[in-house]
Amino acid sequence: MASLEGQVILLSGASSGIGAALARLLLQSGSRVAMLARRGERLKVLAAGHPQTSLALTGDITRPQDRKALVEAATERWGRLDVLINNAGVGHYGDVLEANEQAWRELFEINFFAPVLLAREVLPVMLAQKQGLIVNIASIGALVAHSDKVTPYVASKHALLGFSRGLAKDLAGSGVRVKAVCPHLTATEFFEVSPGAAAMAPEVAKYRSYMDTPGEVAQGILDQLDDDGLVLFPTEKPQAAYQKMREL
Ligand SMILES: NC(=O)c1ccc[n+]([C@@H]2O[C@H](COP(=O)([O-])OP(=O)(O)OC[C@H]3O[C@@H](n4cnc5c(N)ncnc54)[C@H](OP(=O)(O)O)[C@@H]3O)[C@@H](O)[C@H]2O)c1
């Protein structure tokens, strides 16, 4: 963005990884940041030192009342909403038939329905302002099946990219823009907390040294928010990986 100072930003999943790195950079830039995650104590640590420009809300992005509370807290405090960053998400590793119906539904609740429904909460405010930006943190798995045994995750992120694409088209000319971010391997807790993480660990270990850091990904996102186009690769690595996979 030309300047992030003073921008009112809603950020889900700020307690760890890419979200925490985004929160740090945004608060350093003078943005006003409302953060939501279940581990609220971590959000309070990020907010410390920024009492005027931070809101730390403990909540679950899949709960309607928690999504509403995030939007209301920011609008009541600051009177506007400039950017929604739908970052909270979870992975899933395992044989496709081992993922039961509940596992599929839970994954889609976090990775697809929560971002869609949070966008629905903020859009009336942004459309009235004739200005806003919705940033959906998707994945390279939104563009290609980037690995074996990640079918539910790939499906959820393809759905999120499809939503972003349709929304961008529908909002053209409204002043509200949409970006879909496609990171690749990033060294976060994602590979420890996602369902199937233990089984995935040997595979993950092979790529550890190749991973982007959350700080690199967060900086790459913020540097490109003003660029044209829907899909944003935060660093060169996911872009190169995508080109390679497209050629296969
Ligand atoms: N790491 C990668 O290689 C990679 C690659 C491509 C895309 N991504 C995407 O990047 C995004 C961030 O992932 P990350 O790598 O930074 O993972 P992470 O370190 O595990 O962070 C995930 C964040 O999401 C939050 N979250 C998860 N479920 C939530 C819920 N129900 N309600 C509220 N918050 C919730 C977590 O907070 P709490 O647990 O405190 O609630 C945490 O702050 C995700 O959308 C992920 O799919 C990651």
The ligand as an SDF file (V2000), in Angstrom:
LIG
                    3D

 48 52  0  0  0  0  0  0  0  0999 V2000
    2.9110  -22.3100    6.2650 N   0  0  0  0  0  0  0  0  0  0  0  0
    2.7740  -22.5610    4.9790 C   0  0  0  0  0  0  0  0  0  0  0  0
    3.6200  -23.2690    4.3670 O   0  0  0  0  0  0  0  0  0  0  0  0
    1.6220  -21.9920    4.2020 C   0  0  0  0  0  0  0  0  0  0  0  0
    1.6640  -22.1070    2.7950 C   0  0  0  0  0  0  0  0  0  0  0  0
    0.6130  -21.5890    2.0540 C   0  0  0  0  0  0  0  0  0  0  0  0
   -0.4500  -20.9660    2.6830 C   0  0  0  0  0  0  0  0  0  0  0  0
   -0.4750  -20.8760    4.0470 N   0  0  0  0  0  0  0  0  0  0  0  0
   -1.6390  -20.2240    4.6640 C   0  0  0  0  0  0  0  0  0  0  0  0
   -1.1990  -19.1290    5.4610 O   0  0  0  0  0  0  0  0  0  0  0  0
   -2.1600  -18.8840    6.4850 C   0  0  0  0  0  0  0  0  0  0  0  0
   -1.4200  -18.7340    7.8150 C   0  0  0  0  0  0  0  0  0  0  0  0
   -0.8130  -19.9740    8.1230 O   0  0  0  0  0  0  0  0  0  0  0  0
    0.5650  -20.1040    8.9220 P   0  0  0  0  0  0  0  0  0  0  0  0
    1.4860  -20.8670    8.0760 O   0  0  0  0  0  0  0  0  0  0  0  0
    0.9940  -18.8080    9.4560 O   0  0  0  0  0  0  0  0  0  0  0  0
    0.0890  -21.1120   10.0830 O   0  0  0  0  0  0  0  0  0  0  0  0
    0.1030  -21.0200   11.6820 P   0  0  0  0  0  0  0  0  0  0  0  0
    1.4100  -20.5520   12.1670 O   0  0  0  0  0  0  0  0  0  0  0  0
   -0.4010  -22.3530   12.1390 O   0  0  0  0  0  0  0  0  0  0  0  0
   -0.9920  -19.8950   11.9930 O   0  0  0  0  0  0  0  0  0  0  0  0
   -2.3590  -20.1120   11.7830 C   0  0  0  0  0  0  0  0  0  0  0  0
   -3.1550  -19.0060   12.4510 C   0  0  0  0  0  0  0  0  0  0  0  0
   -4.5440  -19.2540   12.2100 O   0  0  0  0  0  0  0  0  0  0  0  0
   -5.2330  -19.1550   13.4350 C   0  0  0  0  0  0  0  0  0  0  0  0
   -6.4260  -19.9960   13.4450 N   0  0  0  0  0  0  0  0  0  0  0  0
   -6.5510  -21.2870   13.0760 C   0  0  0  0  0  0  0  0  0  0  0  0
   -7.8040  -21.7040   13.2850 N   0  0  0  0  0  0  0  0  0  0  0  0
   -8.4830  -20.6520   13.7990 C   0  0  0  0  0  0  0  0  0  0  0  0
   -9.8040  -20.4520   14.2490 C   0  0  0  0  0  0  0  0  0  0  0  0
  -10.7250  -21.4370   14.1950 N   0  0  0  0  0  0  0  0  0  0  0  0
  -10.1590  -19.2330   14.7140 N   0  0  0  0  0  0  0  0  0  0  0  0
   -9.2550  -18.2350   14.7790 C   0  0  0  0  0  0  0  0  0  0  0  0
   -7.9870  -18.3510   14.3710 N   0  0  0  0  0  0  0  0  0  0  0  0
   -7.6030  -19.5500   13.9010 C   0  0  0  0  0  0  0  0  0  0  0  0
   -4.2230  -19.6040   14.4970 C   0  0  0  0  0  0  0  0  0  0  0  0
   -4.5590  -19.0060   15.7580 O   0  0  0  0  0  0  0  0  0  0  0  0
   -5.1060  -19.7790   17.0460 P   0  0  0  0  0  0  0  0  0  0  0  0
   -4.6460  -21.1980   16.9770 O   0  0  0  0  0  0  0  0  0  0  0  0
   -4.5310  -19.0020   18.1900 O   0  0  0  0  0  0  0  0  0  0  0  0
   -6.5950  -19.6220   16.9550 O   0  0  0  0  0  0  0  0  0  0  0  0
   -2.9440  -18.9750   13.9590 C   0  0  0  0  0  0  0  0  0  0  0  0
   -2.8310  -17.6420   14.3780 O   0  0  0  0  0  0  0  0  0  0  0  0
   -3.1570  -20.0420    6.4480 C   0  0  0  0  0  0  0  0  0  0  0  0
   -4.3350  -19.6260    5.7900 O   0  0  0  0  0  0  0  0  0  0  0  0
   -2.4220  -21.0930    5.6260 C   0  0  0  0  0  0  0  0  0  0  0  0
   -3.3110  -21.9570    4.9470 O   0  0  0  0  0  0  0  0  0  0  0  0
    0.5430  -21.3730    4.8260 C   0  0  0  0  0  0  0  0  0  0  0  0
  1  2  1  0
  2  3  2  0
  2  4  1  0
  4  5  1  0
  4 48  2  0
  5  6  2  0
  6  7  1  0
  7  8  2  0
  8  9  1  0
  8 48  1  0
  9 10  1  0
  9 46  1  0
 10 11  1  0
 11 12  1  0
 11 44  1  0
 12 13  1  0
 13 14  1  0
 14 15  2  0
 14 16  1  0
 14 17  1  0
 17 18  1  0
 18 19  2  0
 18 20  1  0
 18 21  1  0
 21 22  1  0
 22 23  1  0
 23 24  1  0
 23 42  1  0
 24 25  1  0
 25 26  1  0
 25 36  1  0
 26 27  1  0
 26 35  1  0
 27 28  2  0
 28 29  1  0
 29 30  1  0
 29 35  2  0
 30 31  1  0
 30 32  2  0
 32 33  1  0
 33 34  2  0
 34 35  1  0
 36 37  1  0
 36 42  1  0
 37 38  1  0
 38 39  2  0
 38 40  1  0
 38 41  1  0
 42 43  1  0
 44 45  1  0
 44 46  1  0
 46 47  1  0
M  CHG  2   8   1  16  -1
M  END
$$$$
